[in-house]
Amino acid sequence: MKKLSVKIWMLLLLFITITIVFLVIFTNFLYEELYVEDKETSMVEMAENLQSTYKGGAVSNEFIKQTEDFNRFSDVEVFTVRNPRELSACLPFDVDFETLIGSDERAQLIEGDAVIKRGYEKRFNREVVSVIYPLVDENRLEGIIYVYVPLTKITEMASKDVIFLLISVSLLLLIMAWLSLKTLQKVLVPLDKLKVAANEMASGKYETRVEVKSSDEIGELAKTFNQMATSIQQEDEKKRDFLSIVSHELRTPISYIKGYGEAFEQKLVPEEKKKEIYALIVQEANRMQKLTNDLLTVARSEQNQDTDMLPLVLSEVVREVLQLVRPFADKKQIRFTVIIDEETILKADEQMTKQVLINILENAIHYSPVSSTIAIGNEIAKNETTIHIKDEGCGIAPEHLAHITERFYRVNKARSRADGGTGLGLSIASQLIEIQNGKLTFTSEIEKGTTVYITLPLWEDSFL
């Protein structure tokens, strides 16, 4: 595979070659169009001026002498002859009369038109252009005016400045090569650094970054790479934290179950302690089951599975969820006050919505004091409704509110896992609400409680 630098150099070489070919073609074009054509035009005009003095009849000696005198003031050679064969006495080179004036040319001359000839002449070692202009009287060719000039070669035209041109072209090529090198370095060096950084990223060095030195496309690419690297590093840290926390969460209940299982196997547990230890084993098994179920829910929500967005009566869903969580609330003598609009119909997935409400209510129950109240209500605005769940718990400091939906985030780092849940409840709720095109927000005051706001879309027919 060819390197990009080789491809760019090949492209540059191709560009220079095309430029040189174009300049050669363009120079020849200018030579033909400007120099040669100008010579031909001036020679025709000269012959026309001489022909205008011709009075008709046989060509006189005076007219021939007048033409010869004209040579002294012109940079071309002019001759007037009565018969083309007489040109051999005037021209310093041999002339093929049959080729010079054939039947076609003779007819053209009789019509009064000029004949222009061009060909290589060894005598001058260059091309010669000639103009034959007729002297016609009553459709009879009485003579011709013959004008010719050896053309200056294109190389001779530039001979005086050829050294200057060579030096100028050489300097130009050096400057172009230097500019090309600097341009390539400006483009390829950052790309090479990006390549090295990408290889380091591929080997697991997610802290790798590249220096941004420009604001062009290369600089934007470097910025994008750094943003990508930051995202990958953050995701890797989250993955490591996730695995560390999950392993820690599972290690404790597994240790309890394994330890007590071995004690039962070795008959080391007194009879009076068996009931207590059985209850502890069941409790730890339940913790493992809940953690496993929560992890499965997180995995499914991340896959953004298809949802059944159907009409859902909010009041019925709230009542069903309260029946499920009431046993936990009764242990702490917590009361519920519910003010839900009976006509509110959600456009939502039933199982996801119930899971969200269960997670949030379990969280509210867990952090609410004994004999407190949890208020549940909703407000309708346009095509959505906002459900609020307010507890009288310890509250959450403002610096923690933005993070409480993160996996395993704990407001009180010192609190044991037995005191809290799996740390996934609000994270799951946030993801399930997002899948249903809703949003989850919080307000809280220390020692006064927390309010959770769940916004979900309404079914279209309910707000027509």
C-alpha positions in Angstrom: 0.0 0.0 0.0 1.4 3.4 -1.0 1.9 6.0 1.6 -0.1 9.2 1.4 3.1 11.2 1.0 4.0 9.2 -2.1 0.6 9.7 -3.6 0.8 13.4 -3.0 4.3 13.7 -4.5 3.1 11.7 -7.5 0.1 14.0 -7.8 2.4 17.0 -7.6 4.7 15.6 -10.2 1.7 14.9 -12.5 0.5 18.5 -12.0 4.0 19.9 -12.9 4.2 17.7 -15.9 0.7 18.8 -17.1 1.7 22.4 -16.5 4.9 22.1 -18.6 3.0 20.4 -21.4 0.4 23.1 -21.3 3.0 25.8 -21.4 4.7 24.2 -24.4 1.3 23.9 -26.2 0.3 27.4 -25.2 3.7 28.9 -26.3 3.4 27.2 -29.7 -0.2 28.5 -29.9 1.0 32.0 -29.2 3.8 31.6 -31.7 1.4 30.6 -34.4 -1.4 33.0 -33.6 0.6 36.1 -32.8 3.9 35.9 -34.6 3.2 33.8 -37.7 -0.3 35.1 -38.3 0.9 38.7 -37.8 3.6 38.2 -40.4 1.1 36.7 -42.9 -1.3 39.6 -42.3 1.3 42.3 -42.7 2.6 40.6 -45.9 -0.8 40.5 -47.4 -1.4 44.2 -46.5 1.9 45.1 -48.1 1.0 43.2 -51.3 -2.4 44.8 -51.4 -0.8 48.3 -51.1 1.5 47.5 -54.0 -1.3 46.0 -56.0 -3.3 49.2 -55.6 -0.7 51.1 -57.6 -1.0 48.7 -60.6 -2.9 50.4 -63.4 -3.6 47.3 -65.5 -2.2 45.9 -68.7 1.3 44.5 -68.9 3.4 44.9 -65.8 5.8 47.8 -66.5 9.5 48.0 -65.6 8.7 51.0 -63.5 6.3 48.9 -61.3 8.9 46.2 -60.9 11.5 48.8 -59.9 9.0 50.4 -57.5 8.6 47.0 -55.8 12.3 46.5 -55.5 12.7 50.0 -54.0 10.1 49.0 -51.4 12.5 46.3 -50.1 14.8 49.0 -48.6 12.1 50.0 -46.1 10.7 46.5 -45.3 11.9 43.6 -43.2 10.5 41.2 -45.8 11.6 40.4 -49.3 9.2 41.6 -52.1 9.5 40.9 -55.9 7.2 41.5 -58.8 7.6 39.3 -61.9 5.6 38.8 -65.1 6.1 35.1 -65.1 6.6 32.9 -61.9 9.6 31.2 -63.5 11.4 34.5 -63.3 11.5 34.1 -59.5 14.6 31.8 -59.8 16.6 34.9 -60.7 15.4 36.8 -57.7 15.2 34.2 -54.9 18.2 32.8 -53.1 16.7 29.3 -53.0 15.2 26.9 -55.5 11.5 27.1 -56.2 9.3 24.3 -57.5 7.0 26.2 -59.7 4.5 23.4 -60.1 4.1 23.2 -56.4 4.3 26.9 -55.9 1.5 27.8 -58.4 -0.5 24.8 -59.6 -3.8 24.8 -61.4 -5.7 25.4 -58.2 -3.5 28.3 -57.1 -3.6 29.8 -60.6 -7.4 29.8 -60.5 -7.4 31.3 -57.1 -5.0 34.1 -58.3 -7.2 34.8 -61.4 -10.1 35.3 -59.0 -8.0 38.0 -57.3 -7.3 36.1 -54.1 -3.9 35.8 -52.4 -2.1 32.5 -52.1 -0.2 31.9 -48.8 2.5 29.2 -48.7 4.6 27.9 -45.9 7.4 25.3 -45.9 10.8 24.4 -44.6 13.8 25.8 -46.6 17.3 24.2 -46.1 19.0 27.4 -47.3 17.8 29.3 -44.2 17.4 26.2 -42.0 14.0 27.4 -41.0 10.4 27.7 -42.3 9.6 30.3 -44.9 6.2 31.9 -45.3 5.3 33.5 -48.6 2.4 35.5 -50.0 1.6 35.5 -53.7 -0.6 38.3 -54.8 -2.0 38.5 -58.3 -1.8 41.3 -60.8 -4.9 40.6 -62.9 -6.3 42.6 -65.9 -9.5 41.4 -67.6 -9.3 37.9 -66.1 -5.8 37.6 -67.3 -2.8 37.0 -64.9 -0.3 39.6 -66.0 2.1 39.0 -63.1 2.5 38.3 -59.5 3.8 40.1 -56.4 5.8 37.6 -54.4 6.5 38.4 -50.7 8.4 36.1 -48.4 10.2 36.0 -45.1 12.1 33.3 -43.2 10.3 32.8 -39.9 12.3 33.3 -36.7 12.4 30.1 -34.7 10.6 30.1 -31.4 13.9 29.1 -29.7 15.7 32.0 -31.4 13.0 34.4 -30.2 13.8 33.5 -26.6 17.6 33.0 -27.1 18.5 36.3 -25.5 16.6 35.5 -22.4 17.1 31.8 -22.3 19.6 31.9 -19.4 17.3 34.2 -17.4 14.4 31.9 -18.1 16.3 28.8 -17.1 17.4 30.5 -13.8 13.9 31.7 -13.2 12.3 28.3 -13.9 14.9 26.6 -11.7 14.2 29.1 -8.8 10.5 28.6 -9.3 10.8 24.8 -9.1 12.9 25.1 -6.0 10.4 27.4 -4.4 7.5 25.1 -5.4 9.4 22.1 -4.0 10.0 23.9 -0.7 6.4 25.0 -0.4 5.2 21.5 -1.3 7.5 20.1 1.4 6.2 22.5 4.0 2.6 21.8 3.0 3.2 18.1 3.1 4.8 18.4 6.5 1.9 20.5 7.8 -0.6 17.9 6.6 1.3 14.6 7.0 3.1 15.2 10.3 -0.2 15.8 12.3 -1.7 12.8 10.4 1.2 10.7 11.4 0.8 11.8 15.1 -2.9 10.9 14.8 -1.9 7.4 13.5 0.5 6.9 16.4 -2.2 8.1 18.9 -4.7 5.7 17.3 -2.4 2.8 17.6 -1.8 3.7 21.3 -5.6 3.9 21.8 -5.9 0.5 20.2 -3.4 -0.9 22.6 -5.4 0.3 25.6 -3.8 3.6 26.4 -7.0 5.6 26.5 -5.3 8.6 28.1 -3.6 9.3 24.8 -4.3 12.8 23.3 -2.9 14.7 20.3 -1.9 18.4 20.3 -4.2 20.7 18.4 -2.1 23.3 16.5 -4.4 24.6 13.8 -8.1 25.4 13.2 -8.3 23.8 9.8 -9.6 20.4 8.9 -6.6 18.7 10.4 -7.1 20.6 13.6 -10.8 19.7 13.7 -9.8 16.0 13.1 -7.5 16.3 16.1 -10.2 17.8 18.3 -12.6 15.1 17.2 -10.0 12.4 18.0 -9.4 13.9 21.5 -13.2 14.0 22.1 -13.5 10.4 21.0 -10.5 9.4 23.2 -12.1 11.2 26.2 -15.4 9.4 25.6 -13.7 6.0 25.3 -11.7 6.7 28.4 -14.8 7.7 30.4 -16.7 4.6 29.1 -13.7 2.4 30.0 -13.6 3.9 33.5 -17.4 3.4 33.9 -17.0 -0.2 32.7 -14.2 -0.8 35.2 -16.2 0.8 38.0 -19.3 -1.2 36.9 -17.4 -4.5 37.1 -15.8 -3.6 40.3 -19.0 -2.6 42.0 -20.9 -5.6 40.6 -18.2 -8.0 41.8 -18.3 -6.2 45.2 -22.1 -6.4 45.4 -22.1 -10.1 44.6 -19.1 -11.0 46.8 -20.7 -10.2 50.1 -23.9 -12.2 49.7 -22.0 -15.1 48.1 -19.6 -15.1 51.0 -22.4 -15.2 53.5 -24.2 -18.0 51.7 -21.0 -20.0 51.2 -19.9 -19.5 54.7 -23.1 -20.5 56.3 -23.6 -23.3 53.9 -20.2 -24.8 54.9 -21.2 -24.3 58.6 -24.4 -26.3 58.0 -22.5 -28.9 56.1 -20.0 -29.4 59.0 -22.9 -29.2 61.6 -21.3 -26.2 63.3 -24.5 -24.2 63.6 -26.3 -24.4 67.0 -30.0 -25.4 66.8 -31.2 -22.1 68.3 -29.3 -20.1 65.5 -30.5 -22.0 62.5 -33.7 -20.0 62.0 -31.8 -16.7 62.2 -29.2 -18.0 59.7 -31.8 -19.4 57.3 -33.4 -15.9 57.3 -30.0 -14.3 56.6 -29.3 -16.7 53.7 -32.7 -15.9 52.2 -32.1 -12.2 52.6 -28.7 -12.4 50.8 -30.2 -14.6 48.1 -32.9 -12.0 47.6 -30.3 -9.3 47.3 -28.4 -11.3 44.6 -31.7 -11.9 42.8 -32.6 -8.2 42.8 -29.1 -7.1 41.7 -29.3 -9.7 38.8 -32.8 -8.5 37.8 -31.7 -4.9 37.9 -28.6 -5.6 35.8 -30.8 -7.5 33.2 -33.1 -4.5 33.1 -30.2 -2.1 32.5 -28.9 -4.3 29.7 -32.3 -4.5 28.0 -32.9 -0.8 28.3 -29.5 -0.1 26.7 -30.5 -2.2 23.7 -33.3 0.2 23.2 -35.8 -2.6 22.6 -39.1 -2.0 20.9 -41.8 -0.6 23.2 -45.5 -1.1 23.1 -46.7 2.5 23.2 -50.3 2.0 24.0 -53.0 4.0 25.8 -52.5 3.6 29.5 -54.8 5.0 32.3 -52.5 6.6 34.7 -54.7 6.2 37.8 -55.0 2.5 37.3 -51.2 2.1 36.9 -50.6 4.1 40.1 -53.1 2.0 42.1 -51.5 -1.3 40.9 -48.0 -0.1 41.8 -49.1 1.1 45.2 -50.5 -2.4 45.9 -47.1 -3.8 45.2 -45.0 -1.4 47.3 -47.5 -1.0 50.2 -46.1 -3.9 52.2 -42.7 -2.2 52.3 -44.4 1.1 53.3 -46.4 -0.5 56.0 -43.2 -1.7 57.8 -42.3 2.0 58.3 -46.0 3.1 58.7 -45.7 5.4 55.7 -48.9 6.8 54.2 -49.7 7.7 50.6 -51.7 10.7 49.5 -52.8 10.3 45.9 -54.4 13.0 43.7 -54.4 11.6 40.1 -56.6 12.9 37.3 -58.8 9.9 36.5 -59.0 10.9 32.8 -55.3 11.1 32.2 -54.3 8.6 29.5 -50.6 8.0 28.8 -49.0 7.0 25.6 -46.5 4.6 27.2 -45.3 1.0 27.7 -47.2 -0.5 30.7 -44.4 -2.7 32.1 -41.7 0.1 31.7 -44.0 2.7 33.4 -44.7 0.3 36.3 -41.0 -0.4 36.7 -40.2 3.3 36.8 -42.9 4.0 39.5 -41.8 1.0 41.5 -38.2 2.0 41.5 -38.9 5.6 42.5 -41.5 4.7 45.2 -39.1 2.0 46.7 -36.4 4.6 46.8 -38.8 7.2 48.4 -39.9 4.6 51.0 -36.4 3.6 51.8 -35.2 7.1 52.6 -38.4 8.4 54.3 -38.7 8.5 58.1 -41.1 6.4 60.0 -44.8 7.6 60.0 -44.1 10.1 57.1 -46.2 10.7 54.0 -45.5 10.3 50.3 -47.6 12.5 48.0 -48.4 11.4 44.4 -50.1 13.6 41.8 -50.0 14.8 38.3 -50.4 18.0 36.2 -51.4 18.1 32.5 -49.8 20.5 30.0 -50.5 20.4 26.3 -49.7 16.9 25.0 -47.9 15.6 28.2 -48.4 15.0 31.8 -45.9 15.4 34.7 -46.3 13.0 37.6 -44.7 14.2 40.9 -43.7 11.9 43.8 -42.8 13.9 47.0 -41.3 12.3 50.1 -40.4 13.8 53.5 -36.9 12.2 53.6 -33.5 13.5 54.4 -33.1 15.3 51.0 -30.3 15.4 48.6 -27.6 18.1 48.4 -27.5 20.1 45.1 -24.1 18.8 44.1 -25.5 15.2 44.1 -28.7 15.8 42.2 -27.1 15.8 38.8 -25.5 12.4 39.5 -28.2 10.4 41.2 -29.3 8.6 37.9 -25.7 7.3 37.4 -25.2 3.6 38.0 -24.2 2.7 41.6 -23.9 6.4 42.5 -24.3 6.8 46.2 -25.0 10.2 47.9 -23.7 8.9 51.2 -20.4 7.1 50.4 -20.2 5.8 54.0 -23.6 4.0 53.9 -23.3 0.3 53.6 -24.8 -1.7 50.8 -27.2 -3.4 53.3 -28.6 0.1 54.1 -29.1 1.0 50.4 -30.3 -0.8 47.3 -28.4 -1.9 44.3 -27.7 1.7 43.2 -29.4 1.0 39.9 -33.0 1.9 40.6 -32.9 5.6 39.4 -30.5 4.7 36.6 -33.0 2.1 35.3 -35.9 4.6 35.7 -34.1 7.3 33.8 -33.3 4.9 30.9 -36.9 3.5 30.7 -38.4 7.0 30.7 -36.0 8.2 28.0 -37.0 5.2 25.8 -40.6 6.3 26.1 -39.7 9.9 25.0 -40.2 11.3 28.5 -37.9 13.0 31.0 -37.0 12.6 34.7 -36.1 15.6 36.9 -35.6 16.1 40.7 -35.8 18.9 43.3 -34.7 18.4 46.8 -34.1 20.2 50.1 -31.9 18.9 52.9 -34.0 17.6 55.8 -37.3 18.5 54.0 -37.5 15.8 51.3 -37.2 15.1 47.6 -39.7 15.5 44.7 -39.3 13.4 41.6 -41.0 14.6 38.4 -41.8 12.1 35.7 -42.9 13.6 32.4 -44.6 11.3 29.8 -46.5 11.9 26.6 -50.3 11.7 26.5 -52.3 9.5 24.1 -53.4 11.7 21.2 -57.1 11.2 21.6 -57.0 12.3 25.2 -56.1 16.0 24.3 -58.0 16.5 21.1 
